Amino acid sequence: EDQVTQSPEALRLQEGESSSLNCSYTVSGLRGLFWYRQDPGKGPEFLFTLYSAGEEKEKERLKATLTKKESFLHITAPKPEDSATYLCAVQASRGQNFVFGPGTRLSVLP
Amino acid sequence: AAGVIQSPRHLIKEKRETATLKCYPIPRHDTVYWYQQGPGQDPQFLISFYEKMQSDKGSIPDRFSAQQFSDYHSELNMSSLELGDSALYFCASSPGRNTEAFFGQGTRLTVV
């Protein structure tokens, strides 16, 4: 069964304090790994897609990386507006649906 | 840019009633997904459609059904509603089966 775990469950950072979020996955045949950001009561907002180990994607203060067993979302010099829940999801080669992890709740304090 | 549109945004129903949620995907997206998200939980996959045909099925109760129409919009029909059905229901669309999905703002269903 495909599984996704994320750590930490919650993270509090001071503005400007860089850190990383972890997403570990078990899937039979990875088609893609996806990062989303979700604000309370709103739909997940797409951030990145990673398809193969060694791949990296960047967008503003965020950088996502992928290995064969996990992905990291690096946040450099975060700002309070980066506060949100960050969700990781995988899509297996045999199926179509996205399997989500429980998310990391990030709070960036001014 | 056009986004996924869901209606209604909020819905309050009584137990045992029925509800219909609608989803309008991004133009030229041929794949639609439905997800349920309870309070403090991650999104749980319900069902998906590709080119108007059901393509994958998750933990969707037998009381729920869904379809995708010729104009690619989709509807999730929920009958005999239970208190536990209260949740956020998200629709997402993608321009293919092997690519990222874009989510709508969701429908908040409250069953009382």
Interface residues (C-beta under 8 A of the other chain):
Chain A: R31 G32 F34 Y36 G41 K42 G43 P44 E45 F46 T49 L87 Q91 G95 Q96 N97 F98 V99 F100 G101 P102 G103
Chain B: V4 T31 Y33 Q41 D42 P43 Q44 F45 S48 Y50 S55 D56 G58 L88 F90 A92 R97 N98 T99 E100 A101 F102 F103 G104 Q105 G106 R108
